[in-house]
Amino acid sequence: MKRAISILLLVLLGGAPAAAQIPAEWQSAAQAVVGELERDTPQAAKQWSGAELTQGWNLARAWRRHNNGNIEIILAEYLMFVALCRRGCANSTVEGQGYVGVAEQAKALRNQNGGAYAMASNAHAWLAALPDPTGAAQKNAALWDKDPDMASADFATSNIYALAWLLARNRPTPAEQADTFARFAIFVQGKAWLGARCIDITKVATVLDAPPRIDTCK
């Protein structure tokens, strides 16, 4: 019982066990969340091989080691890199670039914006100004700007947020930029509008031995 409680607290607090084994709840959560995000995209037809779950774990730990000097990743990092590995992360790459170089770009982006809090505020202002025909960009900017700590208070989450913004800014059109930011920023924020639907993943992996829970925003 004590062991179960300890593991549950790790999941609730976003921490990962130091051992190399991927928590089963995290793997189930990743498939559920990424599957939900891919539901309305061409990626939805791609079968899960299981390799992306391991690749995402390894790449998240490499990312954390480079940025923080340890491998104790949080769930947001795992979800982010599983999502990226679903698209391909061979040879430890992020969208075709070596992860170390991308990490340095994300770090530079955060520093250029005056730190984590200023970066998040600027990212939300950028998002609100995008001409998104669905209106989701403006809804997300308003939703996420309510609690600056979500994206900024922790070094690990601010790194992931910087990466999400970096990847979004590289998309060719405003609509794609808004959509990409939503699909990556949700791993930190927990809630996001995707077009006309808003999903809540804040409780996706909080109950041991239970199916992943994804809610509609309230």
Protein Blocks (a to p, Z undefined) as FASTA:
>chain_A
ZZmmmmmmmmmnopacfbfbdcfklmmmmmmmmmmmmmmgmklmpccehlmmmmmmmmmm
mmmmmmnopabdcfklmmmmmmmmmnopghhiaehiafklmmmmmmmmmmmnopjklmmm
mmmmmmmmpccfklmmmmmmmmmmmmmmlmmmpmklmmmmmmmmmmmmmpmbfklmmmmm
mmmmmmmnopacehjbccdfklmmmcghiacdddddZZ
